[in-house]
Amino acid sequence: MRPRTLTAYGFLTPYLLIFLAFWVWPIVSSFWMSFLNTRRLPWTFAPQANWGRLLVDPAFANALKNTLIILVVQVPVMITLATVLAVLLHSPLLKARGLFRFAFFAPVVVGEVAYAAVFRLMFNYEFGIINKLLALIGIAPVSWTSNPTAAMALIIIAVTWRWAGYNAILILAGLQSIPQDLYEAATLDKVSKTRQFLFITVPLLRPIILFCIVLSIIGTMQLFTEPFLITNRGGPGGATETLGMLLYRQGFLSFNFGYASAIAYTIAAIAMALSLLNMWAGKERR
């Protein structure tokens, strides 16, 4: 091996050791742990104790259902809202565009505990501003954290508020890369703004929108903070418990590391499958 190659590997060695110790080894170890019965000592090889339990565990079925509901409802709404926001933020008619762009991106910067506390106060049954606004238009107060449907809606609203602006900025970057010549030519051909958006903007934004959807799918499959902090650990009665919360409960409250590892790899497998399916569906076909 050449001395220059040895020198390069010498510089890479510290990183590779850290990479193996804190990334590769935990992944391999947790995968092996998913085949072990960790409820009693010594740990024994018993795949059915974890992987078999996934098929019959009502708590897992409930968490999977809740996660998929959030995924199916929240992600399309958020991506649509983000696309509209990006188009508005890109408009030359908008004044102080830099200020508005920062304002919509700011929720990502806000600490998770702080924003969860604000949402709990805003949606409080007795003195929350949302129920007071509903009362002004003649709608009865909603028990946002005690009613299962309302609690799920609250989680969807919170996640959308936090991440819509982030995705809008990503889509805005895609908008800025579209050549203006296309719009000028379409305008000369008397193509309406609506048709320009549908047949020029949306097709050219497809790669970045696809990227945002994949990121949103991965994030939703790992959703933990909002149901844990806003609806009091997935309440009421597990109505908003997600797969991420179930993993936490099994791994760090029940110390059933084998089952928690099986749940973690199931989350990863579902996220990967949905992402690949979405990429295949969004693939440009000749």
N, C-alpha and C positions, 0 to 999 in steps of 0.2 A: 504494500500500500504506500502511496506517495506521502512524503512528509507533510505537504500542504493539506492532504486529506486527513491525516492524523491530527493535525492542528485544528482543523474544522470540527472533527468529532470531539476533540478535547474541550473546545469551547461549548459544544452542545451537551456534553456529559452531565453537568449539573442540572440543566433543564430536563434532560431525559430521565434522570433519576427521580426528580420531583414529579414528572409526568407519570412515571410508572408507579410511584409510591402513593400518589394522591388522586390518580384518575383511573389508570388501568387496573391496579390491584383492587380498589373498592368495587369496581364494576364486576370483575371476575368473582370476587369474594361474595358479593351480595347475590349474584346469580347462583352460585353454588349453595348459598344459604337458603335460597328459595326452595331447595329440594330437601331441607333438613327440618325435622321436628324440633323446634327450639323452645317448646313449652316445658320441657323437663330435661334434666341433666342425666347422663351425657346426651348431647345432641345426636340424633340418629337419622340415617337416610330414610326418608318417608315422603316421597313426592306427593302422595295423595293427601297428606296432612295439610298442604298449602294449596297446590294447584287443583286438587280435587275439591277442596273447600270453596274455591271461587265459584264453582258451578252450582252450589247449593246454599251459599251464604246469603240470607236476605239483606244483610247490611251492605254487602257488596253490590247486590242488584239495585238497592235503593240509591247508593252513591253513584253507580253508573248511570242510572236513569236521570238523576238530578244533573249530573255533569253533561249528559247529552242534551238535556232540555236547554241548559244554558248555552251550549255550543250551537244548537240549531237556531235558537231565537236571537241570542246576543251577537254572534259573529256577523250574520248578514246585516243586521240593523246597524252595527258599528261600522262595518266597511262601507255601507251605503252612505251613512252620515259622514264618514271621513272623506269620501269622494266628493260629496257636495261641499263640505267645508274647504277642501283643497281647491276646488274650482272657484269658490268665492274668495279665498285668500289670494288666488292668482289673478284675480280681476284687476285690470289697470284702473278701474273706477274706484277701488277701495283706497281710502286714505289711511295713513299710519299703518301700513301693512305689517311692518316689523313688530309693532306693538301687539296687533291682533294675533300674529303667528306665535309670539311668545306666550300670550294669554291662553291660547288653546293647547300649547305644549306644556304649560306649567303644571297641570295635574300630575304628570309623570314624576316631576321633581318633588312634589309634596310627599312627606313621610307617610307611610302606610297607616301607622297608628293614628296620626293626626287626622288624616282624611276620613278614616273609619269612625273616629269619635265625632267628627263634624256631621257625618251622615246619620249617625245614631241620634244626634240632637235634632237635626232637621226633620227626621221622620219619626220623632217621638210622638206617641199617641196623644199625650195630654197637652204639651206645649210646643210641639214641633211646628216649624213654619209651613211645612207642606200641608198638614191637616188644617191649619188656620186658613191657608189660601183656598183649600177645598171647601171649607165652611162658608167662605165669602160667596161662592157660586152655588151654594145649596147642597153640597155633597157631604154626606155624613163622614166623620173621621174614620180613618182606616187604621186598623191595628197592624202596622207594618211588620212588626217582629213577632207577632203572635199568630197571625193567620198564615198558613202554609203558602197559599198562592201569592199573597202580598209580599211575604218574605222573599220568595223567589224573584218577584218583580223588582224588589229592592236591590237584590244582588245584581241583577241584570242592569239596572239603572246605574249602580255604582261602578261596575266594571266598564260600562260604555262611557261614562263620564271620564274615567281615568285614562282610557286608552284610545278614544276616538281622535283626540288631538294629535297624539303621537303618530297614529296611522295617517292622519291628514297631512302631517309634515312629510312623511315618506312619499305619499302620493303626489304632494306638491313638488317634490324634487323630480318626480317623473314628468309632471306637467311642464316644468321649466326646460326639460330636455327635448320637448316636441318642437320641431322647426315651425316658426311662424309663417313660413312660406305656404304651408299647407292650408292654413286658415285664410290667408290672403287670396290664394287661388280659388278656394271654395266660395269666398265672399264675392269674388268677381263672377263666378258662375251662378250667383244668386242662390246659394245654398243657405238655408235658415240656420240660426244658431243651434237650434235643437238637433237638427240633422248633423251638423258639424260635431256636436258633442257625441252623438250616438255612433257615427261612422268614422270619425277621426280620433277624437279624444279617447273614448273607451277602448277601441282596439289597440291603440298605441300604449295605453296604460295597463293593458292586461298583464304583462310580466310583473309590474310592481304591485298591482292589486293581488295577483296570485301570491306574491311574496308576503304581503300583509295578511292574507288569509291563512297561509301556512303558519306564520308566527302566532296568529290569534288562536288557531287550533291547538298548537303546542302549549300556549299559555293557559287556555281554558282547561285542558286536560290536567294541568298542574294546579288549578285554582285552589287557593288555601286561605289567603289573608282575609278576603271579604267575608266569606261565611263564618270564619273563626271570630273575627272582631265585630262585624256589624250585626249578625244574627245570633250572636252568643253561641259559638261552636256548633254551627250547623242547625240551629233550631228553626222553628219549633218542632220538637220530636223528630229530628233528623230530616226535616223537609228540605233543608238546603245543604245537607252534608254532601260533599263532593268526594271524589276518589282521593284527592290530596289530603283531605281531612281524615278519611278512613285510614289511609297509610300512616298518618301521624298518630292516630288513636291506637292502632295496632302496634306500631313500632316504639312509641315513646311513652304511652300510658299503660298498655298491656305488656310491653316488652316481648311481644311475639315477633321477633325479627324475621323469622322465616316467612311468615304470612305477609308481613309488611314488604319484604323483598319481592314476593310473588305479585303483590298489588303494584309495586313500582314498575316491574317489567311488563305487566299488563297495560299500565298507563302508557309506557313507552311504545309498546306494540300497537295499541289503538291509535295513538297520535301519529305514528309512522304510517300506518295503513290509511288513515284519513288524509294525511298530507299527500301521500303518493296518489291516492284516488283523485284528490283535488287537482294535483299537477297533471295527471293524465286527462282529466276532464277539461282542463284549461289549455291543454296543448294545442298549438296551432296546427290545423290539418290542411293539407293541400287540396 
